[in-house]
């Protein structure tokens, strides 16, 4: 009944939106999907591509390929099961859905007649003019994807930095424990000599106690280094599910690509874009929209134009519009603050890096000097020109300077890792 009028009403609305070939209920052809394994940052080419996500995808890790650090970082990525990955997938799906928000909407229509009868039907509506609301919704969804992508990159780079830092901490513990073992063996030899001199009446018991106290200190430091290495390895295994018995290599970080931005700045920029899109949505919600609507019921069909105001106007509407517009300036200032914080962090880290590199060089030089002095004192002791405590004292100084050199050397590595993490270059973009 009234079939011709019903079809003509639906056809009219579909022609307004040029959607006859894209509506799911009018087109049964399935869309081909690519099920191949892709990076989380993969995106279609063309106008819908994002410059922010393209930047993330093109980033390359500065960890030397094939090195032990690269092996640990890859294992950390492979063992990842982060919520930020799911958040990016959800944001992509929301953005995909928003691309179709210009299409007509279809829903049930139920009304009560004057005679008390319920009339059920189908209502189809196509928005013709909405002051840019749906366009702003698409912009918001696209910016939301960018924010989720940057969050994922931050998360993965933090994960790689954590794993490699744990590996570096284990190496530092091993090296300090090995130094402690060598020092302990040498101090025990001094103890044997002093004990013999005490038993021979050449020295008193105080000399023996001094040496034993130094031995206890070295033994405690070695145990602490071993504990630190064991703890770091246990945590690294919990993070990656693997154990690494790889000989340490020198950490080789290349020069960051020109124009590389801190991830925090990229995130702030994406959030600002999203905030601006949100202001457009809110502003259009205060303005009228025009739509074409058609209904098909058991009593007949009809079509017409509607003028709708999503949010009723009130005396506070002008102030509300000003508040919405001020959100743009807030977003811009947040980007500026993120850039300032990033510059401060970069300056602080580069200064710390230069300081520890200087300390590393100075500690190495002082350790060499202490070793040469110890060798001289040892020769003088053998010739009877030095007391055993003189030799013990200079040997202890040598060990302390070797410890300082080890600490400075590995701090340089950790600072380099932190800088690379902040720049988002500890993992290849297509591996995330």
C-alpha positions as CSV (number, residue, x, y, z in Angstrom):
1,X,0.0,0.0,0.0
2,X,1.3,3.4,-1.1
3,X,4.5,1.6,-2.2
4,X,5.3,4.1,-4.9
5,X,5.2,7.1,-2.6
6,X,7.3,5.3,0.0
7,X,10.1,4.5,-2.5
8,X,10.0,8.0,-4.0
9,X,10.4,9.6,-0.5
10,X,13.5,7.4,0.3
11,X,14.9,8.0,-3.2
12,X,14.6,11.8,-2.8
13,X,16.6,11.8,0.4
14,X,19.3,9.5,-1.0
15,X,19.7,11.7,-4.0
16,X,20.3,14.7,-1.7
17,X,23.3,12.9,-0.2
18,X,24.4,10.9,-3.3
19,X,24.4,7.9,-1.1
20,X,22.4,5.3,-3.1
21,X,25.5,3.2,-3.7
22,X,27.0,3.5,-0.2
23,X,24.1,2.9,2.2
24,X,24.5,-0.6,3.7
25,X,20.8,-1.5,3.4
26,X,20.8,-0.5,-0.3
27,X,24.1,-2.1,-1.2
28,X,24.9,-5.7,-0.2
29,X,28.4,-5.8,-1.7
30,X,31.1,-6.5,0.9
31,X,34.1,-4.2,1.2
32,X,37.5,-5.9,0.8
33,X,39.7,-5.7,3.9
34,X,43.4,-6.1,4.2
35,X,44.1,-8.6,6.9
36,X,47.9,-8.5,6.5
37,X,50.1,-7.6,9.4
38,X,50.7,-3.9,9.5
39,X,52.1,-1.3,11.8
40,X,49.7,0.4,14.2
41,X,50.7,3.7,12.5
42,X,49.7,2.5,9.0
43,X,47.2,4.8,7.3
44,X,45.5,5.2,3.9
45,X,47.1,7.5,1.4
46,X,45.4,10.6,0.2
47,X,43.6,13.5,1.9
48,X,42.8,11.5,5.0
49,X,46.5,10.8,5.9
50,X,47.9,12.5,9.0
51,X,51.2,14.3,9.1
52,X,51.6,13.5,12.8
53,X,51.1,9.8,12.3
54,X,53.3,9.8,9.1
55,X,56.1,11.4,11.3
56,X,55.8,8.7,13.8
57,X,55.8,6.0,11.2
58,X,59.0,7.3,9.6
59,X,61.0,7.4,12.8
60,X,64.0,5.1,13.0
61,X,65.6,3.7,16.1
62,X,69.0,5.1,17.0
63,X,70.0,1.8,18.7
64,X,72.7,0.2,16.6
65,X,71.1,-2.7,14.7
66,X,72.3,-6.1,15.9
67,X,73.8,-4.7,19.1
68,X,72.8,-6.2,22.5
69,X,70.8,-3.0,23.2
70,X,68.8,-3.4,20.0
71,X,68.2,-7.1,20.9
72,X,66.8,-6.1,24.3
73,X,64.7,-3.3,22.8
74,X,63.2,-5.6,20.2
75,X,62.4,-8.2,22.8
76,X,60.6,-5.5,24.9
77,X,58.5,-4.5,21.9
78,X,57.7,-8.1,21.0
79,X,56.5,-8.8,24.6
80,X,54.3,-5.7,24.7
81,X,50.6,-5.9,25.5
82,X,49.8,-2.3,26.2
83,X,46.4,-0.7,26.7
84,X,47.5,2.2,24.4
85,X,47.5,-0.1,21.5
86,X,43.8,-0.9,22.1
87,X,43.0,2.7,22.6
88,X,44.5,3.5,19.2
89,X,42.5,0.8,17.6
90,X,39.3,2.2,19.2
91,X,40.1,5.7,18.1
92,X,40.7,4.5,14.5
93,X,37.3,2.8,14.5
94,X,35.6,5.9,15.8
95,X,37.3,8.0,13.1
96,X,36.2,5.5,10.5
97,X,32.6,5.7,11.7
98,X,32.8,9.5,11.7
99,X,33.7,9.6,8.0
100,X,30.1,8.4,7.3
101,X,28.4,10.9,9.6
102,X,27.2,12.9,6.6
103,X,25.0,10.0,5.4
104,X,21.3,9.8,6.1
105,X,20.2,8.4,9.4
106,X,17.5,5.7,9.7
107,X,15.4,4.9,12.7
108,X,12.0,3.9,13.9
109,X,9.1,6.3,14.3
110,X,6.3,5.8,16.7
111,X,3.4,8.2,17.2
112,X,0.0,8.2,18.8
113,X,-3.0,9.3,16.8
114,X,-6.0,11.3,18.0
115,X,-8.0,8.0,18.2
116,X,-5.4,6.5,20.5
117,X,-3.9,4.2,17.9
118,X,-0.1,3.7,17.7
119,X,1.4,4.3,14.2
120,X,4.8,2.8,13.6
121,X,7.1,3.5,10.7
122,X,10.6,4.4,9.5
123,X,12.1,7.9,9.7
124,X,15.0,8.8,7.4
125,X,16.8,12.1,7.8
126,X,19.5,13.9,5.9
127,X,21.2,17.0,7.3
128,X,21.6,19.7,4.7
129,X,23.2,22.4,6.7
130,X,24.6,22.2,10.2
131,X,27.1,25.1,10.5
132,X,30.1,22.6,10.1
133,X,29.1,20.3,13.0
134,X,29.7,17.0,11.2
135,X,32.9,18.2,9.6
136,X,34.2,19.3,13.0
137,X,33.2,15.8,14.4
138,X,35.3,14.2,11.7
139,X,38.2,16.6,12.5
140,X,37.8,15.7,16.2
141,X,37.9,11.9,15.5
142,X,41.0,12.3,13.3
143,X,42.8,14.3,16.0
144,X,41.8,11.8,18.5
145,X,43.6,9.1,16.4
146,X,46.7,11.3,16.4
147,X,46.6,11.7,20.2
148,X,46.2,7.9,20.6
149,X,49.1,7.3,18.1
150,X,51.4,9.7,20.0
151,X,50.5,8.0,23.3
152,X,51.3,4.6,21.8
153,X,54.7,5.9,20.6
154,X,55.4,7.4,24.0
155,X,54.4,4.1,25.7
156,X,56.6,2.0,23.4
157,X,59.6,4.2,23.7
158,X,59.3,4.3,27.4
159,X,59.1,0.5,27.4
160,X,62.2,0.1,25.3
161,X,64.1,2.7,27.5
162,X,63.0,0.8,30.6
163,X,64.2,-2.6,29.2
164,X,67.6,-1.2,28.0
165,X,68.1,0.7,31.2
166,X,67.6,-2.4,33.2
167,X,70.1,-4.2,31.0
168,X,72.6,-1.4,31.4
169,X,72.1,-1.5,35.2
170,X,72.7,-5.2,35.2
171,X,76.0,-4.6,33.2
172,X,77.0,-1.9,35.7
173,X,76.4,-4.2,38.6
174,X,78.4,-7.0,37.0
175,X,81.3,-4.7,36.3
176,X,81.4,-3.3,39.8
177,X,81.0,-6.8,41.3
178,X,83.9,-8.0,39.2
179,X,86.0,-5.1,40.3
180,X,85.1,-5.8,43.9
181,X,86.2,-9.5,43.5
182,X,89.6,-8.4,42.2
183,X,90.0,-5.9,45.0
184,X,88.9,-8.4,47.6
185,X,91.5,-10.9,46.4
186,X,94.2,-8.3,46.6
187,X,93.1,-7.0,50.0
188,X,93.1,-10.5,51.4
189,X,96.7,-10.8,50.2
190,X,97.5,-7.6,52.1
191,X,95.7,-9.1,55.2
192,X,97.9,-12.2,54.9
193,X,101.0,-10.1,54.9
194,X,99.9,-7.9,57.8
195,X,98.9,-10.9,59.8
196,X,102.4,-12.4,59.3
197,X,103.9,-9.1,60.4
198,X,101.7,-9.0,63.5
199,X,102.5,-12.5,64.5
200,X,106.2,-11.7,63.9
201,X,106.0,-8.7,66.2
202,X,106.8,-6.2,63.4
203,X,103.3,-4.6,63.4
204,X,100.6,-4.3,66.0
205,X,97.0,-5.6,65.9
206,X,95.6,-2.2,64.9
207,X,97.1,-2.5,61.4
208,X,95.4,-5.9,60.9
209,X,92.1,-4.4,62.1
210,X,92.4,-1.5,59.6
211,X,92.9,-4.0,56.7
212,X,90.1,-6.2,57.8
213,X,87.8,-3.2,58.0
214,X,88.6,-2.3,54.4
215,X,88.0,-5.9,53.4
216,X,84.6,-5.8,55.0
217,X,83.7,-2.7,53.1
218,X,84.8,-4.1,49.8
219,X,82.9,-7.3,50.4
220,X,79.7,-5.3,51.2
221,X,80.1,-3.2,48.1
222,X,80.5,-6.3,46.0
223,X,77.4,-7.9,47.5
224,X,75.4,-4.7,46.8
225,X,76.6,-4.7,43.2
226,X,75.6,-8.3,42.8
227,X,72.2,-7.6,44.3
228,X,71.7,-4.7,41.9
229,X,72.6,-6.8,38.9
230,X,70.4,-9.7,40.0
231,X,67.4,-7.4,40.6
232,X,67.8,-5.7,37.2
233,X,67.9,-9.0,35.4
234,X,64.9,-10.3,37.3
235,X,62.9,-7.2,36.4
236,X,64.1,-7.4,32.8
237,X,63.0,-11.0,32.5
238,X,59.6,-10.1,34.0
239,X,59.3,-7.4,31.4
240,X,60.5,-9.3,28.3
241,X,60.1,-13.0,29.3
242,X,63.7,-13.6,28.3
243,X,67.2,-13.8,29.7
244,X,70.1,-12.1,27.9
245,X,73.5,-13.5,28.0
246,X,75.0,-11.1,25.5
247,X,78.4,-9.6,25.8
248,X,78.1,-5.9,26.4
249,X,78.8,-3.6,23.5
250,X,79.4,0.2,23.4
251,X,76.1,2.0,23.1
252,X,76.1,3.7,19.7
253,X,73.4,6.3,19.2
254,X,73.4,8.1,15.9
255,X,72.5,11.7,15.4
256,X,68.7,12.3,15.6
257,X,67.1,13.2,12.3
258,X,66.9,16.9,11.6
259,X,63.6,18.4,12.7
260,X,62.9,15.6,15.2
261,X,60.4,16.8,17.8
262,X,59.9,15.7,21.3
263,X,56.9,13.3,21.7
264,X,55.4,15.5,24.4
265,X,55.3,18.4,21.9
266,X,53.7,16.2,19.2
267,X,51.1,15.1,21.8
268,X,50.3,18.7,22.9
269,X,49.9,19.7,19.2
270,X,47.6,16.8,18.5
271,X,45.6,17.6,21.7
272,X,45.3,21.2,20.7
273,X,44.0,20.2,17.2
274,X,41.4,18.0,19.0
275,X,40.4,20.8,21.4
276,X,39.9,23.2,18.5
277,X,37.7,20.6,16.7
278,X,35.8,20.2,19.9
279,X,35.1,24.0,20.1
280,X,33.8,23.9,16.6
281,X,31.4,21.1,17.6
282,X,30.2,22.9,20.6
283,X,29.8,26.2,18.7
284,X,27.7,24.6,15.9
285,X,25.6,23.0,18.6
286,X,24.4,26.5,19.6
287,X,23.4,27.3,16.0
288,X,20.4,26.0,13.9
289,X,20.6,23.2,11.4
290,X,18.5,22.3,8.4
291,X,17.6,18.8,7.5
292,X,15.4,16.9,5.0
293,X,13.3,14.2,6.6
294,X,11.0,11.5,5.2
295,X,8.9,9.0,6.9
296,X,7.2,5.8,5.8
297,X,4.3,4.4,7.9
298,X,1.4,2.1,7.5
299,X,-0.7,5.2,6.9
300,X,1.4,6.6,4.2
301,X,4.7,8.5,3.6
302,X,5.9,12.0,3.5
303,X,9.0,14.2,3.2
304,X,9.9,17.8,4.2
305,X,12.5,20.2,5.6
306,X,13.1,20.7,9.3
307,X,14.8,23.5,11.2
308,X,16.3,22.3,14.4
309,X,18.2,24.0,17.3
310,X,20.3,21.3,19.1
311,X,20.8,23.6,22.1
312,X,18.1,26.1,23.0
313,X,19.3,29.7,23.2
314,X,19.4,31.5,26.5
315,X,20.6,34.7,28.0
316,X,24.0,33.1,28.7
317,X,24.5,32.0,25.1
318,X,26.9,34.9,24.1
319,X,29.1,34.2,27.1
320,X,29.1,30.6,26.3
321,X,30.2,31.3,22.7
322,X,33.1,33.5,24.0
323,X,34.1,30.7,26.4
324,X,34.2,28.2,23.5
325,X,36.3,30.6,21.4
326,X,38.8,31.1,24.3
327,X,39.5,27.4,24.3
328,X,41.4,27.9,21.1
329,X,43.9,30.2,22.8
330,X,44.2,27.8,25.7
331,X,45.1,25.0,23.4
332,X,47.8,27.2,21.7
333,X,49.3,28.1,25.0
334,X,49.4,24.5,26.1
335,X,51.5,23.7,23.0
336,X,53.8,26.6,23.8
337,X,54.2,25.3,27.4
338,X,55.0,21.8,26.1
339,X,57.7,23.3,23.8
340,X,59.2,25.3,26.6
341,X,59.2,22.2,28.9
342,X,60.8,20.2,26.1
343,X,63.5,22.8,25.6
344,X,64.3,22.9,29.3
345,X,64.4,19.1,29.5
346,X,66.7,18.9,26.5
347,X,69.0,21.6,27.9
348,X,69.1,19.9,31.3
349,X,69.8,16.5,29.8
350,X,72.5,17.7,27.5
351,X,74.3,19.5,30.3
352,X,74.1,16.4,32.5
353,X,75.5,14.4,29.6
354,X,78.4,16.7,29.1
355,X,79.0,16.7,32.9
356,X,79.1,12.9,33.1
357,X,81.3,12.6,30.0
358,X,83.7,15.0,31.7
359,X,83.5,13.0,34.9
360,X,84.1,9.8,32.9
361,X,87.2,11.1,31.3
362,X,88.5,12.6,34.6
363,X,87.7,9.4,36.6
364,X,89.6,7.3,34.0
365,X,92.6,9.7,34.2
366,X,92.5,9.6,38.0
367,X,92.2,5.8,38.0
368,X,95.3,5.5,35.8
369,X,97.2,7.9,38.1
370,X,96.2,5.9,41.2
371,X,97.2,2.6,39.5
372,X,100.6,4.0,38.7
373,X,101.0,5.4,42.2
374,X,100.0,2.0,43.7
375,X,102.5,0.2,41.5
376,X,105.2,2.6,42.7
377,X,104.2,2.2,46.4
378,X,104.1,-1.6,45.9
379,X,107.7,-1.5,44.6
380,X,108.8,0.7,47.5
381,X,107.0,-1.6,50.0
382,X,108.9,-4.6,48.5
383,X,112.1,-2.6,49.0
384,X,111.2,-1.9,52.6
385,X,110.6,1.8,52.0
386,X,106.8,1.9,52.5
387,X,104.5,0.5,55.2
388,X,101.8,-1.9,54.2
389,X,99.1,0.5,55.3
390,X,100.5,3.1,52.8
391,X,100.1,0.5,50.0
392,X,96.6,-0.5,51.2
393,X,95.5,3.1,51.3
394,X,96.6,4.0,47.8
395,X,95.1,0.7,46.5
396,X,91.8,1.5,48.1
397,X,91.9,4.9,46.4
398,X,92.5,3.2,43.1
399,X,89.5,1.0,43.6
400,X,87.3,4.0,44.5
401,X,88.3,5.8,41.4
402,X,87.6,2.8,39.3
403,X,84.1,2.7,40.8
404,X,83.6,6.3,40.0
405,X,84.7,5.7,36.4
406,X,82.2,2.8,36.0
407,X,79.3,4.9,37.5
408,X,80.1,7.9,35.2
409,X,80.4,5.6,32.1
410,X,77.0,4.0,32.6
411,X,75.3,7.3,33.5
412,X,76.3,8.6,30.1
413,X,74.5,5.6,28.6
414,X,71.4,6.1,30.7
415,X,71.2,9.8,29.8
416,X,71.5,9.1,26.1
417,X,68.7,6.6,26.4
418,X,66.5,9.1,28.2
419,X,67.1,11.7,25.4
420,X,66.3,9.2,22.7
421,X,63.2,8.2,24.6
422,X,61.9,11.7,24.8
423,X,62.6,12.2,21.0
424,X,60.8,8.9,20.3
425,X,63.7,7.3,18.5
426,X,64.2,4.1,20.5
427,X,61.9,2.1,18.2
428,X,61.3,2.0,14.5
429,X,57.9,3.5,13.7
430,X,56.9,0.5,11.5
431,X,57.8,-1.9,14.4
432,X,55.3,-0.3,16.8
